Amino acid sequence: MSREEELAANLAEVEERIAQACLAAGRERSEVMLLAVTKTWPASDVEILYRLGLRHFAENRDQEAGAKAAQLRHLEGVRWHMVGRLQRNKAKSVVEWADQVDSVDSVRLAEALAKAAHSRGRALDVLLQVSIDGDTSRGGCAVGDVPELAGAITRSGDLILRGAMTVAPLTMKPAQAFEALASVVSGLRDDHPTATAVSAGMSNDLEDAISHGSTCVRVGTALLGSRRLTSP
Ligand SMILES: *Cc1c(COP(=O)(O)O)cnc(C)c1O
């Protein structure tokens, strides 16, 4: 089987799972975006997924992503997301390739990204990363810090708050975490009308996420296979 055939088969399977989960939840397929997480995989794989119709790609390391995006500049209509932990000193470099940063979890990071977006001359779409169980050591802010952080993002003028993202913690059932994230986002919408995205669900738990209101599933392994090196 060629890599193209392999990815086509994987994508068909993922699409079928998403379709079934939407059906079960009484939701439209169009309400859920498929974000392909291409970290550790070569630009040639992104190009294959692009030919198969995908347009949204995510990476978790600035350097790797910047190189890949540069190689793929000829693909029109691609949107790159940064989903990994980000140091403030990488903000300038990240906004050179990222259309959206899904992992904003501190006021200081938001400020650095706002400054970088301002100098590139184009506002940056962001999601708040929330740690539902309050263990912020793996990224994400505590639920209680969401209003302050959302305020800082909106006030900056150079960031557009699009919603929130979470990675299901190991300490609780994914469904419970996804439900909590959906309620964080619905709380945000009153003060921040652009904050509608609920980014939840990965290869192993996308059904749970879709049944609890996810509008974006971030899928790596189920599309591309097992990563040889696990990214932190
Ligand atoms: C790697 C990664 C994913 C994809 O995980 P899979 O289990 O391979 O689908 C999703 N979200 C984030 C933040 C990631 O780092």
Boltz pocket constraint, residues with backbone or C-beta under 6 A from the ligand:
constraints:
  - pocket:
      binder: B
      contacts: [[A, 37], [A, 39], [A, 60], [A, 83], [A, 84], [A, 167], [A, 201], [A, 202], [A, 203], [A, 204], [A, 218], [A, 219], [A, 220], [A, 221], [A, 222]]
      max_distance: 6.0
